[in-house]
Amino acid sequence: MAVDLTKPTDQPQPEPDDAPEALTAREELLRPLKACGAAIAAGSPLLLRWMGRTLWHAVREGSRTQQSGEGGLGDMLERLVLGLLVVAIGGSALAGALGAVWLALAPYAAWAVAGLILAWCLAAMSFAAKATAEDDQETAGEEPQGDGENTPEEEPEEAAEASWQDAKEKLRAFVEQRAAAGAAGHLEGVKGKGIRIDDLLAEQQRNGALLGVGRSGMIELLQRTGITVRTQMSFRVLEATGNGQEWTKKNVPGVHVEDLAKDLQRTPHLPPHLVPDLTPTPPQESPTIPAPRKAGE
């Protein structure tokens, strides 16, 4: 016998388990509970960490107090023995007292456990709220990151590189002028084919630069700028002796003008005030002097 599906049947139709309105109301009711559970789960590790740190600080402070005592190790052993005697003698009395306290508090054990659980939950939620507030403050205080090309980490490196390049060029120009002046014989009291490292360093330090740098540091700095340094270079230095001022030969580290020309790939230039003026001057015309007259003319 076929059943006509177009006709209604007498059997009750199943209703959906959860209507959208019921689901929404349930979610609204469970939302505070879920928030409390999440806060308790997040704050419990923080609470345990705080308890551990507090206990550790207390133990450490007690250890420091014992170590600072006058008795030292003997005093600590004496206190330990006395403590063991006190525990052994008062053990029975303490056990009786604890038993009496337990019998008195047994009817309220469930309430005590519930109170401890409630206190733990409140403390955990407090720690979680405090941690969230601190994270929000740190996030608000962070500076916005760059677009990847000019990030805050790269900017100091670029600034340091630019500063080094500027200092490098100034130092090379300084050494070039002093070495050229020394090779041309324009330095007082020193003769040679370049400049001494000690003279370069002394002039820089007189001007307030490279303070605290020694000869080896100056040599290393010049080598970093691409300047060749000779560890033994011959100079003649004017020194005061018992017979007056005399030229003395010295072999000291220095920069030779020929090595500097190879480093610069050109002839080193003199300082501007030492460059001779080679501008040609026009010849001056001699004045016409009349011939002397004879007597009677």
C-alpha positions in Angstrom: 0.0 0.0 0.0 1.5 3.3 -1.1 1.6 6.3 1.2 0.6 9.7 -0.2 3.4 12.0 0.9 1.3 15.1 0.0 -1.2 14.4 2.9 -0.4 15.2 6.4 0.2 12.3 8.8 -0.9 11.9 12.4 2.6 11.3 13.8 4.2 14.3 15.6 7.0 16.0 13.8 10.4 16.2 15.7 11.3 19.7 16.7 14.9 21.0 16.5 16.9 20.5 19.6 18.2 24.0 19.8 16.5 27.0 18.3 18.7 30.0 17.4 17.2 32.1 20.2 18.0 29.4 22.7 21.6 29.1 21.5 22.0 32.9 21.8 20.6 33.0 25.3 22.8 30.1 26.4 25.9 31.7 25.0 25.1 34.9 26.8 24.7 33.0 30.1 27.9 31.0 29.6 30.1 33.9 28.5 30.9 35.2 32.0 31.7 31.7 33.1 34.0 31.2 30.2 35.7 34.5 30.9 36.2 33.6 34.5 37.6 30.1 33.6 40.0 31.7 31.1 41.2 34.2 33.6 41.7 31.5 36.3 43.6 29.3 33.8 45.8 32.2 32.7 46.4 33.6 36.3 47.0 30.3 38.0 50.6 29.9 36.6 51.3 33.5 37.5 50.1 32.9 41.1 52.2 29.8 41.4 55.2 31.7 40.1 54.6 34.5 42.6 54.3 32.0 45.5 57.5 30.2 44.4 59.4 33.5 44.1 58.2 34.7 47.5 59.2 31.4 49.1 62.6 31.5 47.4 63.3 35.1 48.6 62.3 34.2 52.1 64.7 31.2 52.1 67.5 33.2 50.6 67.1 36.1 53.1 67.1 33.6 55.9 70.3 32.0 54.5 72.0 35.4 54.3 71.0 36.2 57.9 72.5 32.9 59.1 75.6 33.4 57.1 76.1 36.9 58.5 75.9 35.7 62.1 78.9 35.5 64.4 78.6 31.7 65.0 79.1 30.6 61.4 78.7 26.9 60.8 78.9 25.9 64.5 76.0 28.2 65.2 73.9 26.7 62.4 74.5 23.2 63.7 73.6 24.2 67.2 70.3 25.7 66.1 69.6 22.5 64.0 70.2 20.2 67.0 68.1 22.4 69.3 65.3 22.4 66.7 65.4 18.6 66.4 65.2 18.3 70.2 62.2 20.6 70.4 60.4 18.6 67.7 61.2 15.3 69.4 60.0 16.4 72.8 56.9 18.3 71.6 56.0 15.8 69.0 53.3 14.0 71.0 51.8 17.2 72.3 51.8 18.7 68.8 50.1 15.6 67.4 47.4 15.8 70.1 46.8 19.4 69.5 46.5 18.9 65.7 44.1 16.0 66.3 41.9 18.2 68.5 42.0 21.0 66.0 41.0 18.6 63.2 38.1 17.3 65.2 36.9 20.8 65.9 37.2 21.9 62.3 36.0 18.6 60.6 32.4 19.8 60.3 33.6 22.9 58.5 36.1 21.1 56.2 33.9 21.4 53.2 33.4 25.1 53.8 37.1 25.6 54.3 38.0 23.8 51.1 35.4 25.8 49.2 36.8 29.0 50.7 40.3 28.1 49.7 39.2 27.3 46.2 37.3 30.6 46.0 40.3 32.5 47.3 42.6 30.8 44.7 40.2 31.7 41.9 40.0 35.3 43.0 43.8 35.6 43.3 44.3 33.9 39.9 41.8 36.3 38.3 43.6 39.3 39.9 47.0 38.2 38.6 45.5 37.6 35.1 44.0 41.1 35.1 47.2 42.7 36.2 49.2 40.8 33.5 46.7 41.9 30.9 47.0 45.6 32.0 50.8 45.4 31.9 50.7 43.9 28.4 48.4 46.7 27.2 50.8 49.3 28.6 53.8 47.8 26.9 51.9 47.5 23.6 50.8 51.1 23.8 54.3 52.2 24.5 55.8 50.4 21.5 56.8 52.5 18.5 55.3 51.6 15.1 57.6 49.4 12.9 58.8 50.6 9.6 57.9 49.2 6.2 60.8 46.8 6.1 63.2 49.0 4.2 64.0 51.5 7.0 63.4 49.5 10.2 64.5 50.9 13.6 67.2 48.3 13.8 68.7 49.2 10.5 68.7 53.0 11.0 71.5 53.1 13.7 73.7 50.8 11.6 73.2 53.1 8.5 74.0 56.1 10.7 77.1 54.5 12.1 78.3 53.5 8.7 77.8 57.0 7.3 79.6 58.5 10.3 82.5 56.1 9.8 82.8 57.0 6.1 82.9 60.7 6.9 85.5 60.2 9.6 87.5 58.0 7.3 87.6 60.6 4.5 88.6 63.3 7.0 91.4 61.2 8.4 92.8 60.3 5.0 92.8 64.0 4.0 94.6 64.9 7.3 97.3 62.3 6.8 97.7 63.2 3.1 98.4 66.9 3.9 100.8 66.1 6.8 102.7 63.5 4.9 103.1 65.8 1.9 104.2 68.7 4.1 106.8 66.5 5.8 108.2 65.2 2.5 108.4 68.8 1.2 110.3 69.9 4.3 107.6 72.2 5.8 107.6 70.6 9.2 109.6 72.2 12.0 112.1 70.0 13.8 111.4 66.9 11.7 112.9 65.8 8.3 111.8 62.7 6.4 109.9 61.3 3.4 106.5 61.5 5.2 105.1 61.9 8.7 105.6 60.1 12.0 102.6 58.3 13.6 103.4 60.0 16.9 103.1 63.4 15.3 99.7 62.5 13.7 98.4 61.2 17.0 99.7 64.1 19.1 98.0 66.7 16.8 94.7 64.9 16.9 94.8 64.7 20.7 95.7 68.4 21.0 92.5 69.1 19.0 90.4 66.8 21.4 90.2 63.8 19.1 91.3 60.2 19.6 91.8 60.7 23.3 93.0 57.5 25.1 94.4 56.0 21.8 98.0 54.9 21.8 100.5 54.4 19.0 99.3 50.8 18.2 95.6 52.0 18.1 96.6 54.8 15.7 98.4 52.4 13.4 95.4 50.1 13.4 93.0 53.0 12.7 95.1 54.1 9.7 95.3 50.6 8.3 91.5 50.4 8.5 91.2 53.5 6.4 93.5 51.9 3.7 96.7 53.8 4.6 100.0 51.9 4.6 102.1 52.3 7.7 105.8 51.4 7.9 106.8 50.1 11.3 110.4 51.3 10.8 110.9 54.6 8.9 113.9 56.9 9.1 113.5 60.5 10.3 115.9 63.2 11.4 114.6 65.0 14.6 116.0 68.2 16.0 116.7 67.6 19.7 118.3 69.5 22.5 121.7 68.0 23.6 124.6 69.1 25.7 126.1 70.8 22.7 122.9 72.6 21.8 120.3 71.7 19.1 121.4 68.7 17.0 119.7 66.5 14.4 119.3 63.0 15.5 118.3 60.0 13.4 115.2 58.1 14.5 113.6 54.9 13.2 109.9 55.0 14.2 106.6 54.1 12.6 105.4 56.5 10.0 103.6 57.0 6.7 105.8 57.3 3.6 104.7 59.6 0.9 105.4 57.0 -1.8 103.2 54.5 -0.1 100.5 57.1 0.4 100.6 57.9 -3.3 99.9 54.2 -4.1 97.1 54.2 -1.6 95.5 57.3 -3.0 96.4 56.4 -6.6 97.6 60.0 -7.1 100.2 62.4 -5.8 99.5 63.6 -2.3 98.4 67.3 -2.1 100.0 69.9 0.2 97.8 71.9 2.6 96.3 74.9 0.8 98.4 77.4 2.8 101.6 75.6 1.7 100.8 75.4 -2.0 103.1 77.8 -3.8 101.6 80.5 -6.0 102.6 79.6 -9.6 100.5 82.3 -11.3 102.7 83.9 -13.9 103.2 87.7 -13.5 103.4 89.9 -16.6 106.8 91.5 -17.2 107.1 95.1 -16.0 108.2 97.7 -18.6 111.4 99.5 -17.7 111.0 103.3 -17.4 112.6 105.5 -20.1 115.6 107.4 -18.8 116.6 110.5 -20.8 120.2 110.8 -21.8 122.3 113.5 -20.0 122.6 116.8 -21.9 125.9 118.4 -22.8 127.0 121.8 -21.5 125.6 124.6 -23.6 122.7 122.6 -25.0 
